[in-house]
Amino acid sequence: FGGSDDPGPQKTDLLGYLPRFFFGLSICFFCFAYSFSLGPISWVLPNEIFPHRARAKAVSVSAAVHFAVTIVGSGILKMALKDQYRKSLCLLSFSLLAALSSLVVYA
């Protein structure tokens, strides 16, 4: 505490915080955009395409498949991001799948 070699309060470097800020901002933007585009599709679309007499069973199966695919996809992403060389390939493949799914949704 307070010795002669104490540098005192450190000034923060703004450039050190910019990558973290933009990373957090991009995650917020992704969540915002996903909640208005592809997020509700898995809940709204099955209610519209199945007939009324089979809707409850079909929506429950659809939700179960949606959760299973989400779990498998996040597991694959976690395993792929551990390897330094597979990161770009994994993120590129998820980007291509997202582009393909947006074509299917909006076409």
QUIPE-V568876 format. One record per residue. RES is the residue in one small letter. SS is DSSP state (H for helix, E for strand, - for the rest). Layout:
res ss
RES SS
RES SS
//
This chain:
res ss
f -
g -
g -
s -
d -
d -
p -
g -
p -
q -
k -
t -
d -
l H
l H
g H
y H
l H
p H
r H
f H
f H
f H
g H
l H
s H
i H
c H
f H
f H
c H
f H
a H
y H
s H
f H
s -
l -
g -
p -
i H
s H
w H
v H
l H
p H
n H
e H
i H
f -
p -
h H
r H
a H
r H
a H
k H
a H
v H
s H
v H
s H
a H
a H
v H
h H
f H
a H
v H
t H
i H
v H
g H
s H
g H
i H
l H
k H
m H
a H
l H
k H
d -
q -
y -
r -
k H
s H
l H
c H
l H
l H
s H
f H
s H
l H
l H
a H
a H
l H
s H
s H
l H
v H
v H
y H
a -
//
